[in-house]
C-alpha cells in the first residue's frame, strides 16, 4: 500500500511538473515503487498459486509480460520522427 501511494505521487508529480527537476523527482519515486513491484510480484504469485500449477508458466509470466512491454514501446519509439522535416 505504501509503494502504491509512492507510485501515484510520482506519477502526479511527473504529470503536473512545471520544470524538469520536478519531473525527475516524480520519475525517481515512480521508479523506486516500480522496482519494488517487479521484485515482489513474482513472490506474491508464488505464494498465491498452488505448487502444482507453478510449472505452467505462472512463475515466469511477470517477466515475460515486462519483456514484451519493453519490446513494444521500444518498437513504437522507432516511429517517432527525429526532426521537423520528417513530420
N, C-alpha and C positions, 0 to 999 in steps of 0.2 A: 504494500500500500504506500509506503514511504517513497519508493522509487517511481511509482506511478505518478505521484504528486510532483516529484522532481522532473519527470519527463514532460508532464503537462506544463509546468513552469518554464522549462527550457524551450518548449515549442512556442508558448505565448511570447516569451522574450524575443525569440528569433522572428516571430511574425510581426510584432509591433515595434521592432527596433528602429530607431531613427538614425543610428550611426553604426559603423562596422564593429567597434569593440563590443557593443551590446549584443550584436548578432553572434559574435564569438563566444560570449558568456552563455548565451542561450544554447548554442550548439554544444558547448562543453557539458552543461548539465544534461542535455538530452543524450549525449554520447556516453556519459557515465551510467545513466539508467539503462541505456540500450545494451551496454556491456554486461550489466548485472542480469538483464533479462535473457541474454544469449547464453550465459553460463548457468542460470537457474532453470531455464525452460526444459532442457533435457532431463534434469534431475527430477523435476515435477512429473514429467511424462513417465520416467522410470518408476516413480513411487505410485502413480495412479493407474498404470496399465498393468494387468496381471503378467507374470513372468512368461507364461506360455505364449503370449501374443507379441512379446518383445522382438522375436526373430522375424516378424512380418514387416519390419520397416519402421516401427514406431520410434526406435532409438535414433535413427538417422534422419527421420522426416524433418526435424527442425533445421538441421544443417543443409539438407537438400533444398528446402524452401528458401533459406538465406542465400545459398549459392545461385539459385535460379533467379531470385530477385535482383541480386547484384549484376548478374549477366544481362538481365532485361534492361535495367536502367543504364548500364554502360553501352548497350547496343542502341538504345534510344538516344543517348547522348551524342552518338555519331551523326544524327540527323540535324543537330543544331548548327545553323550557319556560323562560320568563323568570322565573317566580315560583312559589311553592309552590301557589298556587291553580290553576295550570294542570296540575299533576301529577294 
